[in-house]
Amino acid sequence: MQNILITGITGQDGLFLTSKILNQDEKINIYGTSRFSKNDIFFKKLSTLNKKNFSNIKIIKLNLNEYNPLNNLIKDIQPKQIYNLTGPSSVYKSINDSGKTFNQITNIFDHLLKSVNENSLSTKFFQASSSEMFEKNELGIYNEKSSFNPSTPYSEAKLINHKKVLELSERGEVNIKSGIMFNHESEFRESDYLIMQIINSAKKIKNGEITSFKVGSTELVRDWSFAGDIANAIYEINNFGKSNTYVIGSGIGNKVADLIKNVFHYFDLNYEEYIQIDNKLNRKDNNNKIVCDPERIKQEFSYSPTLNFEELIIRCIEKKFDN
């Protein structure tokens, strides 16, 4: 039996990745780490994606900032694969948290690598990187060769880890790969993220609970993908990738206005009657356009999204209220 370690398993990426792995190979044990102990919620969510037996999945509440407990776990299970999906994921919160986000992201990555090396493991290691690392360019389109210039503690920490991935890979010290992920969503997205803020607000407006919704800008362009598609790419990259870094996205950009319009249309509302623009909500140095150029992953894995932008929005709305 092969052991696999997924950090941050209870997040949306961890859920879809777990389901993918279950479908690919039954002769595995999946160990997931989480900062939370509500395992029943995780398995309830997973059951909406996969009907297989979950007896080979173990969720462990573990503070990955503490090295010894993490090292003991890795020493015990000797994972053949590690997917590092954990850590704070809010770009906005990182700006005012006095380095907490930065330290967590870099410390957890370093602890995982240190343990792999100390235990002399030949582990396939996937590191989750972010499109927030990129430097603004004229086209707003980014691939594996695009320049970096992070503007937040979150993206700075992600870039430090990403550079270490490239260095370690080039030296042949670790079988490690980085996936630079663009915006991706699902019904499991937490309520403080933009797509869920919009969905929740539209429903409240429809129910007469509120009368307006504030947003910083409707003109920002992002590449929104389905989290399930991203998880499929993560699995393929870690198991079969020939390169040490891949951008993962749909290659299609949409404005925030398109996102709002589609959500409000679902609820039979004209968003222009309810939206208020509040420039105070805009992040300083925010990149106006961030769209993926997925040519490498398309060529290597024949990667293509299973849901388009409009289908993704409908899924997020309908399945969110089913859960």
N, C-alpha and C positions, 0 to 999 in steps of 0.2 A: 504493500500500500504506500502510495506517495503522499507526503504531507505538504500542504500548501498553507502559507500564512498570508492573510489579508488584514492589513491595518486599516482601521476606519471602516470595518465591514458593514456597520449598520447605516451608513450613508447611502444615498441613491446609487452611487457608482458601485459600492460594495454589494448592494442587493442584486443589481443586474449582473455583475461579474460572477457572483456566487451561483446564480441561476445558469449562466453560460457554462461554468466549469462543471456543474452537476450534469448538464446535458452532454458534455464532451467525454467525460470519463467517470465511471462509477467506482473505479478502484482508487479512490483518493479520500483523504481526510482533510477537511478544511478547518483551520483554526483562525478565528477572527478576533481581533482586539477591538475594544470599544471603551470610551470614557464613561459609558452608561451601563447600567445593569438590567435594563428592561428587555431581556431577551425575548419575552413572549411577543412584544411588538414587532421585533425583527422577523420572527418566524411567521407571524400573521401576514406581514407585508410580503415576505418571500413566497408564501403559499398562493398569493395572487399571481405570481409569475411562473411558478413551477410546482408541479404536483408530485415530485419525487420524494423519496424518503429522506428526511433530514437528520437521521441518526449519526451520520458521519460529519456533522457540523458542530463545532464547539466554540461558543463565544466566551471570551475571557476578558473580564474587566481589568484593565492594566493601564497604569500611568507610564507611557512610553518615554517620558522625560527622565524616568529613573532607570538607570542602565541595568543594574543587577537583576531585577525581576524580568526584564525583557531578555537579557542574556540567558537566564535560567530556562525561559520558555524555548528559545531557539536551540539551546543546547539539548533540551529534552526532545523536541519534535524533529530536529534536523530537516527543516523545510527544503524541498527541492525547488520551490518557487516562492518568491515574496512579491507581493503587490503593495507598495506603500501609498495608500490613498488617504491616510489620516492627516490630521492637523487642522488648524483654523482655516476656514474657507472664505471668510468675509473680507474683501478688500477694504471696504469702508471702515469696518471696526478696527482694522490694523493701524489706521492712521493715528488714532488717539489712545492706543493701549500700552504706551511706554515700553515698547519692545517685546511684549509678551508673544505676539504672533510670530515675529521674526525668530525669537529664540526657540519657540516650540517647533517650528518648521525645520530649522537647521539642526537642532539637537536630536530630534527623532530620527532624521535621516542618518546622522553621524552614528547614533547608537546602533541602528540596524546594521550598518556597514561594519562597524567595529566588531559586533557579535559574529557576523558572517565570517570575518577574517580570523577572529580568535578561535572559532570552532572549525576552521579550515573546510568550509562548505563550498561546494561548486553549485551555487544557487543561481537560478535565473531570477533577476531582480528588475522589477518595473518601478520607475519613479514617476509620479504624477507631477507634471509641470504645467505652467499656465501661460495663456496668450497675453496675460497682463504684463509679461516680461518684455514685450517688444517695444522698440522705438517707433515713434510716429513716422510714417512715410507718406508720400504723396498719394499713392493709390489706396492705402489702407488694407493691402492684401499681403499676407505673410506666409512664408514657407520655412523650411529648415535652415535656410541660409540667411534669413533676414536678421538685421541688427537688433541688439537689445539695448534698452535704456529704461529700467524699472523706475517707477515714480512713487511707490508705496512700500512700506515695510514688508507687506505680504509678497509683492512681486520681487523685491530685492532678495528675500530669503529663498524664493523659488529659483531665482537665477543662480544664486550661490550653489544650490544643490544640483541644478542642471549642468553647470560648468564642471562640477565634480564628476558627474556621470560621464561626460565627454572625456575627461582626463583619464578616469579609471578604465573606460572602455578602450581608449586608444593605447593605453599601456598594457591592455590584456589582463589586468589584475582581477577583474570581476566581470561576469557575464551580465551586464547591466544596460538597460535601455531607458530612455526618457520619452514620454508621450506628452507633447505640448497640447493641452486640451483647450478648445475654444468653448464658448457658452454652451451648456447642455442642460436639458430640463427633463422633468418627469413628474408624475403624480406624487412622488415622494419628496419633492423639493420643499424645503422648510419655508415657513410663512413670511420670513423677513426678506426673502429674495424677490426681485422685481416682478417676475411672472406671477408669483403667488399673491403679491400685494395687489396686482391688477385684477386677478381673478376674484380674490376675496372682496375687493372694493366693488367690482361690477355686480357681484351677487348681492351685496348689501344695498347698493343703489336700487337694484331691481326689487328688493324686498322693502324698500322705503326706510331703511335703517340709517343711511347717510345720503347726502345730496351732492357730494363732489369728491374728486380724487386729485391729489397733488402729485406732480412729477417734475423733475428738474429739467428735462429736455425730451422732446419727442423726435429729435433729429438724429440722435446717436444711432449708428449702424453697427449691428452685431451679427455674428454667425451663430444662430441657435440650432442645436442639434438635439436629437433624442438621446437621453442618457443610456438607453439600451444599446444603441448603435455604437456609442463611445466605448462602452464596456466590451462589446464584441471586438472592437479594434484593439483595446488594451490586451485582451487575451491573445490575439493573433500576433501582436508585436512581441510580447514576452516569450512566446513559444516558437515563433517562426521568423521573427524580424531579422533582416540582414544588416540593417543600419543601426546606429546607436541612438538615433533621435528621429521622431516623426511628429508632424503636426496632425492633429485629429479634429476635423470639422467637416461641415457639409460643402463648403465652398460657395455658399449663397448668403448674401447679407440682406438683412431687413432692418428697417428703422423701428425705433421704439414705438413710433406712431402706428406702424403696421401691427405690432404686437397688441397694442391697446385696442385698435380698431377691430381686430379679429375676435378678441375676447369679448368686447362689448357687443359686437354683432351677434355672437352666440346667445347673449341674453336679450337680444332684440332691443338694444340701446344704441343711440347715436353718441359716441364717445365725446364729440365736440361740445355737447351740451353739459358735460360733467367734469371735464378735465381742466385743472388750473395749473399753469406753469409757475413754478417757484424756483428761481435761479439759485436760491440758497441750498437747494438739494443737489446742485451740480458739484461734482468732485473737481478740485483743482487739477489742472494738467490732464484731464480725462481725454483719452484718445477718441476722436470723433468717429472713426471707422476701424473695426477690427474684424477682418474676414480671412478665413483659412484658404490657402492654396493646397489642396490635398492630393496633388499629383503623385507624390511618392507613394503614399499609402494606396491610392487607386491602382497604380501600376503594379505594386508588389503583391497586394492582397485582393485586387478587384473590389476594393471597398466602395460601397455606395449606401447612402442612408435608406432605411426602410420606411421612414416617415418624412414627409415634407413639412414645411413650416406650419401650414394650416392644420394638417393632421396632428402634428405635435400639440398644438394649442388645444384642439378638441379632446385629445387624450388626457392632457393635464386637467382640464375642467371636469370631464365626465368621471374619470377614475379617481380624482381627488375626492369627490363627494360620494363615491362608492365606498371609500376606505373608512 
